[in-house]
Every structure is written in structure tokens, then in C-alpha cells.
Amino acid sequence: MARASSQLELGVGKKLMKNVLMIAYHFPPVRVSSGIQRTLKFTQYLLNHHWRAQVLTVSPIAYIESNDGQIKEIPEAVFVKRAFALDTSRQLSIKGRYLYWMALPDRWVSWSFAGVVSGLGMIIKFRPKIIWSTYPIATAHLIGLILHRITGKPWIADFRDSMTEDDYPVNPTQRKVYRWIEKQTIKYCSRAVFTTPSAIKMYEERYPEVENNHWVLIPNGFDEENFIEAEKQLQKKIPERNLNKQKITLLHSGVLYPSERDPSQFFLAMEELLKTGAVSPDNFKMILRATGHDEYYQKLIREKGLQDIIFIEPGIGYKEALTEMLSVDGLVIFQAANCNHQIPAKIYEYLRAKKPILALTDIKGDTAAVLLNSGVEPSIAALDNKEEIIQTMIKFLLQIEQGTSPVISDKYIFSHSREARTEILAKMMNDVCRDH
């Protein structure tokens, strides 16, 4: 696989490269489906824009699960410092109990001590032009804030989604700490980056005193190199795929949060479709891959008598997950209306898989907008409306069966690539350098 670091080998002089210190909890070898891709791919493609990253992350012992599958994708030109950190709930508790302040703002607050010391050492050694930190681990922004205040280096805060809301975090004390970090971050960072337009609108209303150019939109995306590898793996599985070609197979890949992605109405819809004969074990299969709540959903599936058509499957490696997306007949998104300002990162990978997409979400939300803006008529039904799901599912399955599913243009698909997103990031960082 061609690596972004090859730009250095092709003659991009070191004197032309600018350094950026990137603070990120999620980085290989942590095992998560899409959480690590944003930082990892930025480090790769920034090299093509004359930016070289030094990554400050945590020691692997802090991860709940790890996998070496993407370690090789870290460019050779990228220095990685894994600062000491522990997970309070797993490694600092006694019989599962610990003092609450030991997990404020989050369970990895121990990272802040070694992170600041390590970060200062990296700043002295590499003299980065910019500090960049990324949420959803609040401690990352806390480290970024401290390093910015000590060194005066311009700081970009990558929020991705909203850090606080009226009812999030649920615990009032934690919400207060989060809100303090958020306010300090907005006050001192040079740019605040979000992945959806609605999240930016939320923060514009929350902080009306902040100038408009403070907010930057950089959505998530897909990585073409990973998909090329996945397509190669898929070719090896063609005989296996042909065995199941008589069944329409749908897939949801990733976590199904019980409130934000509640599939209960979907289960009711499938129960009715099964009873009426619209679907059967002979012609339909649904895979729920790595839900994060397997036992809970397995119980609901058994209660509804869906165990012969809906299957809970364990997590797999990232590239294996992409290969699976390419192998099925259709892909499903779950996103409740209370998350209208968020977009699941997997939707961009779904687009690149070039498979029909069924979106169970609010048509007014940002998730639906990604499909509505594609130029074709999408299959969208409200997540909490059983009847709407039934009607949309019938039409969706018929289109797959007849081969008439809408085809999204390659131009639209590739506008969501990680390379395109990194170009936005590089331009923003150049702008910040000029401002300082």
C-alpha cells in the first residue's frame, strides 16, 4: 500500500514541513470501529500538504480492547508518544468502586499528568506550529488547554460532536466539569472544529460572542486505500458469497446505543413483516455487527421471534468490517431524532461501499441530509415509526431484488474521502499560522 510518507522520499524537503502536535486518545492499537480513523488518516494525508504530525496518545494499557491491525498504517515520518494513563474504572478501582473525582472529567484523567509533561517535551523537541486535540475524550482537550496556556502555541480543538448538552453528561457534576472545559476551550482555541452543520449552529447560539470564522466544519469520511484493500479481500471470498446469493442480506455495522439508536420499532416492524410473509428465513438475513449491547438486543430478538432472520455478531477488525460492507446487499443506519445534530461516521463508509442504504432516522436531521444531498431519492424512515419503517423496508427490499436501487455518483461519494477532509484541515492550519 502506498503510504503518505512517500512524499518525503519523493523530495519534499524537511525544511518545507511544518509540525503539528496532535493529542488523541483514539489511536492504533485501540480497537474501535471508526473512532481512530479521523486522527490516523489526518496523520497520513497531512504529509501530502507539508504538515508532519507528532501524536500524543495513551499507553495501550489504558485501552479496553486493542488490535494491531492498523499499526502499520501509521506513517514512518510520524512520531508517536504513548504517555502513561490508566482507566480509573478498570485499573484504579477496588471491587469496581472508586472515588468519583478520580474519573473527572473522564475515566482517563490520569493521562493529563503524563500527557502534559510528554507534550511539553515534544514541543521543545519538534517545535510544532500548532497544537491540535480531539474529543470525545475530554482529557485530550484539557491537555491541549494546559499546553496552549504554558507555551502560547496556537491551538485547534477538534470537537467532532457537541461536548455538552442540557442533559449530557447525565451526571450534573461531570456536566459542570465538561462545560468548564468546553468554555475554556472555546475561549482559548484558535479554531473549533465540528463534524456537522447543526453542531456548529448549536455552538454559535451558545457562544454568540465568538466570531463566525472561529467555527470550522470538517466532517468524517472514508479512506480509499482501506477500501482498495477490502475489495482485494472480497475477491477471495466470491465462492463463499455465491452460496448465500438467494438471500437478501442487510448489515448494520457498529454500536447500537439503546436511546440514540434504539432499534425497538425496527424489531416490531420486522416482526410484522415476518408474520405477513414479506420476509422469511429463506429470503432475508439481517446482521447486527458489534452492537455493544449484544445480550440486551439478543433478548429482544428472541421475544419477537426474529432469531432466524436477525443475527447478533461480534466485533471484527476494521478492514474485515469494510470487506463485510462490500459483501452484503444493503446497509442500515440507525439514528434517533435526539441526535439530529450528529452523523454516524460509518455513513461515509456506507457511501463508499456503493451499496443501497436504508436510513432509519429523522428526515430533518444531518444524517438524512447526507443522503438527501446525494442527488438520488434515498430510503429514509423515522426510527420511532413502525409503520413508516415497514413501508420503506418493503420498497427498499424490492429495489434490491429488482436491481433498481438508486445509484449515487462517484463524484459525490469521493467528496467525502479522508483525503478531501485533510485538505480542509491543512488549509485551516495554514490560515491559523498566518494569523499568528
C-alpha positions as CSV (number, residue, x, y, z in Angstrom):
1,M,0.0,0.0,0.0
2,A,1.3,3.4,-0.9
3,R,1.9,5.5,2.1
4,A,1.6,9.2,2.5
5,S,5.1,9.3,4.0
6,S,6.4,8.6,0.5
7,Q,6.1,12.3,-0.2
8,L,9.2,12.8,1.9
9,E,11.0,10.2,-0.1
10,L,10.0,11.9,-3.3
11,G,11.8,15.1,-2.4
12,V,9.6,17.2,-0.2
13,G,12.3,18.8,1.8
14,K,12.2,18.7,5.6
15,K,12.6,22.4,5.7
16,L,9.2,22.7,3.9
17,M,7.4,20.6,6.5
18,K,5.6,22.2,9.4
19,N,5.0,20.2,12.6
20,V,1.7,19.8,14.4
21,L,1.3,18.2,17.8
22,M,-1.9,16.0,17.7
23,I,-3.4,14.9,21.0
24,A,-5.7,12.0,20.6
25,Y,-6.8,9.2,22.9
26,H,-8.1,7.1,20.0
27,F,-5.1,5.9,18.0
28,P,-3.7,2.4,17.0
29,P,-3.7,-0.1,18.6
30,V,-7.1,0.8,20.3
31,R,-9.8,-1.4,18.9
32,V,-12.8,0.7,17.8
33,S,-14.6,0.6,14.5
34,S,-14.2,4.2,13.3
35,G,-13.1,6.3,16.3
36,I,-9.4,6.1,15.4
37,Q,-9.7,6.7,11.7
38,R,-10.0,10.5,11.9
39,T,-6.7,11.1,13.6
40,L,-4.9,8.3,11.9
41,K,-5.9,9.4,8.4
42,F,-5.1,13.0,9.1
43,T,-1.5,12.0,10.1
44,Q,-1.2,10.1,6.8
45,Y,-2.6,12.7,4.4
46,L,-1.3,15.8,6.1
47,L,2.1,14.8,4.8
48,N,0.9,15.5,1.3
49,H,0.2,19.1,2.4
50,H,3.6,19.7,4.0
51,W,2.4,19.1,7.6
52,R,4.0,16.4,9.7
53,A,2.2,15.2,12.9
54,Q,3.6,14.2,16.2
55,V,1.0,12.2,18.1
56,L,0.5,12.3,21.8
57,T,-1.7,9.4,22.9
58,V,-2.1,7.0,25.8
59,S,-0.2,3.8,26.7
60,P,-2.1,0.8,25.4
61,I,-2.8,-0.5,28.9
62,A,-5.5,2.3,29.1
63,Y,-7.5,0.8,26.3
64,I,-10.3,-1.6,27.0
65,E,-9.5,-3.5,23.8
66,S,-6.6,-3.3,21.4
67,N,-5.8,-4.6,18.0
68,D,-2.6,-4.3,16.0
69,G,-4.4,-4.3,12.6
70,Q,-3.8,-0.7,11.8
71,I,-0.4,-0.1,13.5
72,K,1.3,-0.4,10.1
73,E,-0.8,2.5,8.7
74,I,1.0,5.0,11.0
75,P,3.4,6.7,8.6
76,E,7.1,6.3,9.4
77,A,7.5,10.1,9.5
78,V,5.0,10.4,12.3
79,F,6.4,10.3,15.9
80,V,4.1,8.7,18.4
81,K,4.4,9.2,22.2
82,R,2.3,6.9,24.3
83,A,2.1,8.7,27.7
84,F,1.2,6.8,30.8
85,A,-2.5,6.6,31.5
86,L,-4.9,4.3,33.3
87,D,-8.6,3.6,33.1
88,T,-10.0,4.6,36.5
89,S,-12.9,2.1,36.5
90,R,-10.8,-0.9,35.5
91,Q,-7.4,-0.1,36.9
92,L,-7.8,2.2,39.9
93,S,-10.9,0.8,41.4
94,I,-11.3,-1.6,44.3
95,K,-14.0,-4.3,43.6
96,G,-15.4,-2.0,40.9
97,R,-15.6,1.0,43.3
98,Y,-13.6,4.3,43.2
99,L,-13.9,7.9,44.3
100,Y,-15.9,9.9,41.8
101,W,-13.4,12.7,41.5
102,M,-10.9,10.1,40.1
103,A,-13.0,10.0,36.9
104,L,-13.4,13.7,36.3
105,P,-13.7,14.8,33.6
106,D,-13.5,11.2,32.4
107,R,-12.0,7.8,33.4
108,W,-8.7,8.6,31.7
109,V,-7.9,11.8,33.6
110,S,-4.7,10.2,34.8
111,W,-3.4,10.8,31.3
112,S,-3.4,14.5,31.9
113,F,-0.3,14.4,34.2
114,A,2.0,12.4,31.9
115,G,0.3,13.9,28.9
116,V,1.3,17.5,29.8
117,V,4.9,16.5,30.7
118,S,5.3,14.5,27.5
119,G,3.6,17.2,25.4
120,L,6.0,19.8,26.7
121,G,8.9,17.6,25.8
122,M,7.5,17.1,22.3
123,I,7.0,20.9,21.9
124,I,10.6,21.5,22.9
125,K,11.9,18.8,20.6
126,F,9.8,19.3,17.5
127,R,8.7,23.0,17.8
128,P,5.2,22.5,16.3
129,K,3.5,25.4,14.8
130,I,0.1,24.2,16.1
131,I,-1.4,22.1,18.9
132,W,-4.4,20.0,17.9
133,S,-6.6,18.0,20.3
134,T,-9.6,15.8,19.6
135,Y,-12.7,14.9,21.6
136,P,-14.7,12.6,22.6
137,I,-12.2,12.1,25.5
138,A,-12.4,15.4,27.4
139,T,-9.0,14.9,28.9
140,A,-7.5,15.4,25.5
141,H,-8.9,19.0,25.4
142,L,-7.7,19.5,28.9
143,I,-4.2,18.6,27.9
144,G,-4.4,20.8,24.9
145,L,-5.6,23.7,27.0
146,I,-2.8,23.4,29.5
147,L,-0.1,23.1,26.8
148,H,-1.5,26.1,25.0
149,R,-1.6,28.2,28.2
150,I,2.0,27.2,29.1
151,T,3.6,27.7,25.6
152,G,1.3,30.1,23.8
153,K,1.2,27.8,20.7
154,P,-2.0,28.3,18.7
155,W,-4.5,25.5,19.4
156,I,-7.1,23.9,17.3
157,A,-9.9,22.0,19.2
158,D,-11.5,19.2,17.2
159,F,-14.8,18.7,19.0
160,R,-16.4,16.4,16.4
161,D,-19.8,16.4,18.1
162,S,-21.1,18.6,20.9
163,M,-19.2,18.3,24.1
164,T,-22.2,19.2,26.4
165,E,-25.9,19.5,26.1
166,D,-28.7,20.3,28.5
167,D,-28.8,16.6,29.6
168,Y,-25.3,15.5,28.7
169,P,-23.3,14.3,30.5
170,V,-26.1,12.8,32.6
171,N,-24.3,13.3,35.9
172,P,-24.6,17.0,36.9
173,T,-21.1,17.2,38.4
174,Q,-19.5,15.7,35.3
175,R,-21.6,18.0,33.1
176,K,-20.4,21.0,35.1
177,V,-16.7,20.0,34.6
178,Y,-17.3,19.3,30.9
179,R,-18.9,22.7,30.5
180,W,-16.0,24.4,32.2
181,I,-13.5,22.6,29.9
182,E,-15.7,23.5,26.9
183,K,-15.9,27.2,27.8
184,Q,-12.1,27.4,28.3
185,T,-11.5,25.6,25.1
186,I,-13.8,27.9,23.1
187,K,-12.2,30.9,24.7
188,Y,-8.5,30.0,24.0
189,C,-8.5,27.8,20.9
190,S,-7.9,29.5,17.5
191,R,-10.5,27.3,15.8
192,A,-13.2,24.9,17.0
193,V,-13.9,22.1,14.6
194,F,-17.1,20.1,14.3
195,T,-18.3,17.3,12.0
196,T,-21.9,18.5,11.3
197,P,-23.6,21.8,10.4
198,S,-26.1,21.5,13.2
199,A,-23.4,21.1,15.9
200,I,-21.8,24.4,14.7
201,K,-25.2,26.1,14.8
202,M,-25.7,24.9,18.4
203,Y,-22.4,26.4,19.4
204,E,-22.9,29.6,17.5
205,E,-26.1,30.1,19.6
206,R,-24.4,29.0,22.8
207,Y,-21.4,31.4,22.3
208,P,-22.8,34.3,20.3
209,E,-19.8,36.5,21.2
210,V,-17.5,34.3,19.2
211,E,-16.7,35.3,15.6
212,N,-18.0,33.2,12.8
213,N,-14.6,32.2,11.5
214,H,-13.9,30.5,14.8
215,W,-16.1,27.6,13.8
216,V,-15.0,25.1,11.1
217,L,-16.8,22.2,9.6
218,I,-14.7,19.1,8.8
219,P,-17.0,16.0,8.6
220,N,-15.8,12.5,8.9
221,G,-15.2,10.4,5.8
222,F,-13.9,7.2,4.3
223,D,-10.4,6.1,3.4
224,E,-9.9,4.9,-0.2
225,E,-6.8,2.9,0.5
226,N,-8.6,0.9,3.1
227,F,-11.4,0.1,0.6
228,I,-9.0,-0.9,-2.1
229,E,-7.5,-3.5,0.4
230,A,-11.0,-4.6,1.4
231,E,-12.0,-5.1,-2.3
232,K,-9.0,-7.3,-2.7
233,Q,-10.1,-9.4,0.3
234,L,-13.6,-9.6,-1.1
235,Q,-12.4,-11.2,-4.3
236,K,-11.0,-14.1,-2.3
237,K,-14.5,-14.7,-0.8
238,I,-16.6,-14.8,-4.0
239,P,-17.3,-18.6,-3.8
240,E,-18.4,-18.1,-0.2
241,R,-20.7,-15.2,-1.2
242,N,-22.3,-17.2,-4.0
243,L,-23.6,-19.8,-1.5
244,N,-25.9,-17.2,0.0
245,K,-26.9,-15.3,-3.1
246,Q,-30.6,-16.4,-2.7
247,K,-30.9,-14.3,0.5
248,I,-31.0,-10.6,0.7
249,T,-28.5,-9.7,3.4
250,L,-28.6,-6.4,5.3
251,L,-26.0,-5.1,7.7
252,H,-25.7,-2.6,10.5
253,S,-22.0,-2.3,11.4
254,G,-21.2,-0.8,14.8
255,V,-22.6,0.3,18.2
256,L,-26.4,0.5,18.7
257,Y,-27.0,2.8,21.6
258,P,-30.3,1.9,23.4
259,S,-31.5,5.6,23.3
260,E,-29.7,7.3,20.4
261,R,-30.1,4.3,18.0
262,D,-33.0,2.4,19.6
263,P,-34.0,-0.4,17.2
264,S,-37.1,-1.5,19.1
265,Q,-39.6,-0.1,16.4
266,F,-37.5,-1.7,13.7
267,F,-37.8,-5.1,15.6
268,L,-41.6,-4.6,15.7
269,A,-41.7,-3.8,12.0
270,M,-39.7,-6.9,11.2
271,E,-41.9,-9.0,13.4
272,E,-44.9,-7.9,11.3
273,L,-43.1,-8.4,8.0
274,L,-42.2,-11.9,9.1
275,K,-45.8,-12.7,10.1
276,T,-47.1,-11.5,6.8
277,G,-44.6,-13.4,4.8
278,A,-42.9,-10.3,3.3
279,V,-39.6,-11.7,4.7
280,S,-38.6,-15.2,5.8
281,P,-35.5,-17.1,6.8
282,D,-35.3,-18.3,3.2
283,N,-35.0,-14.9,1.6
284,F,-33.8,-12.5,4.3
285,K,-31.0,-12.0,6.8
286,M,-30.1,-9.0,8.9
287,I,-26.7,-8.8,10.7
288,L,-26.2,-6.5,13.7
289,R,-22.4,-6.4,14.0
290,A,-20.7,-5.3,17.3
291,T,-23.8,-3.6,18.8
292,G,-22.1,-3.0,22.2
293,H,-25.3,-4.3,23.9
294,D,-25.5,-7.8,22.5
295,E,-27.2,-9.5,25.4
296,Y,-29.9,-6.8,25.6
297,Y,-30.7,-7.0,21.9
298,Q,-30.5,-10.7,21.7
299,K,-33.2,-10.9,24.3
300,L,-35.5,-8.5,22.3
301,I,-34.9,-10.5,19.2
302,R,-35.9,-13.8,20.9
303,E,-39.0,-12.1,22.4
304,K,-40.1,-11.0,18.9
305,G,-39.3,-14.4,17.3
306,L,-36.8,-12.8,15.0
307,Q,-33.8,-15.1,15.8
308,D,-34.0,-16.8,12.4
309,I,-33.7,-13.5,10.4
310,I,-31.8,-11.1,12.7
311,F,-28.3,-12.2,13.9
312,I,-26.1,-10.5,16.5
313,E,-22.5,-10.9,15.5
314,P,-19.3,-10.0,17.5
315,G,-16.8,-7.2,16.6
316,I,-14.2,-7.8,13.9
317,G,-11.2,-5.9,12.7
318,Y,-11.7,-2.6,10.8
319,K,-10.6,-3.9,7.4
320,E,-12.7,-7.0,7.9
321,A,-15.7,-4.7,8.7
322,L,-15.2,-2.8,5.4
323,T,-15.0,-6.1,3.5
324,E,-18.3,-7.2,5.1
325,M,-19.9,-3.9,4.0
326,L,-18.9,-4.6,0.4
327,S,-20.2,-8.2,0.6
328,V,-23.8,-7.5,1.7
329,D,-26.8,-6.4,-0.4
330,G,-27.8,-3.4,1.7
331,L,-26.6,-1.2,4.7
332,V,-28.7,0.2,7.5
333,I,-28.2,3.3,9.6
334,F,-30.0,3.8,13.0
335,Q,-30.0,7.4,14.3
336,A,-32.7,8.9,16.6
337,A,-34.1,12.4,16.3
338,N,-32.4,13.4,19.5
339,C,-29.2,13.1,17.6
340,N,-30.2,15.2,14.6
341,H,-27.0,17.3,15.0
342,Q,-24.8,14.2,14.7
343,I,-23.8,12.0,11.8
344,P,-22.6,8.4,12.4
345,A,-19.1,8.2,10.9
346,K,-20.0,4.9,9.2
347,I,-22.4,6.6,6.8
348,Y,-19.4,7.8,4.7
349,E,-18.0,4.2,4.6
350,Y,-21.5,3.1,3.6
351,L,-21.5,5.5,0.7
352,R,-18.1,4.3,-0.5
353,A,-19.3,0.7,-0.3
354,K,-21.7,1.7,-3.0
355,K,-24.5,-0.4,-1.6
356,P,-28.2,0.6,-1.1
357,I,-28.6,2.4,2.2
358,L,-31.6,2.3,4.5
359,A,-31.6,5.2,6.9
360,L,-33.8,4.9,9.9
361,T,-33.6,8.5,11.1
362,D,-35.3,11.9,11.2
363,I,-35.6,13.3,7.7
364,K,-34.8,16.8,9.2
365,G,-31.5,15.7,10.7
366,D,-27.9,16.0,9.5
367,T,-27.7,12.2,8.9
368,A,-30.6,12.3,6.5
369,A,-29.1,15.4,4.8
370,V,-26.0,13.4,3.7
371,L,-28.3,11.1,1.7
372,L,-30.7,13.8,0.6
373,N,-27.8,15.9,-0.8
374,S,-26.6,12.9,-2.9
375,G,-28.9,13.7,-5.9
376,V,-30.9,10.5,-5.7
377,E,-34.1,9.5,-3.8
378,P,-32.9,7.9,-0.5
379,S,-34.7,5.3,1.6
380,I,-35.4,7.1,4.8
381,A,-37.9,6.2,7.6
382,A,-38.3,7.6,11.1
383,L,-36.6,5.4,13.7
384,D,-39.5,5.6,16.0
385,N,-42.3,4.9,13.4
386,K,-43.1,1.2,12.9
387,E,-45.5,1.7,10.0
388,E,-43.1,4.0,8.2
389,I,-40.3,1.5,8.6
390,I,-42.5,-1.3,7.2
391,Q,-43.4,0.6,4.1
392,T,-39.9,1.8,3.5
393,M,-38.4,-1.6,4.1
394,I,-40.8,-3.3,1.6
395,K,-39.8,-0.7,-1.1
396,F,-36.1,-1.0,-0.2
397,L,-36.1,-4.8,-0.4
398,L,-38.0,-4.7,-3.7
399,Q,-35.5,-2.4,-5.3
400,I,-32.6,-4.6,-4.2
401,E,-34.4,-7.7,-5.6
402,Q,-35.1,-6.0,-8.9
403,G,-31.7,-4.2,-9.1
404,T,-33.3,-0.8,-9.3
405,S,-31.8,0.8,-6.2
406,P,-30.7,4.4,-6.8
407,V,-27.0,4.9,-7.7
408,I,-25.1,7.7,-6.1
409,S,-22.5,9.4,-8.3
410,D,-18.8,8.7,-7.7
411,K,-18.2,12.5,-7.6
412,Y,-20.5,12.8,-4.6
413,I,-19.1,9.8,-2.9
414,F,-15.4,10.9,-3.3
415,S,-16.2,14.3,-2.0
416,H,-16.4,12.6,1.4
417,S,-13.0,10.9,1.3
418,R,-10.5,11.4,4.1
419,E,-8.1,13.0,1.6
420,A,-10.7,15.7,0.8
421,R,-11.2,16.3,4.5
422,T,-7.5,16.6,5.2
423,E,-7.2,19.2,2.5
424,I,-9.7,21.3,4.5
425,L,-7.7,20.7,7.7
426,A,-4.4,21.7,6.1
427,K,-5.8,24.9,4.7
428,M,-7.2,25.8,8.1
429,M,-3.9,25.2,9.8
430,N,-2.1,27.3,7.3
431,D,-4.7,30.1,8.0
432,V,-4.0,29.8,11.7
433,C,-0.3,30.1,11.2
434,R,-0.8,33.2,9.2
435,D,-3.0,34.7,11.9
436,H,-0.2,34.1,14.4
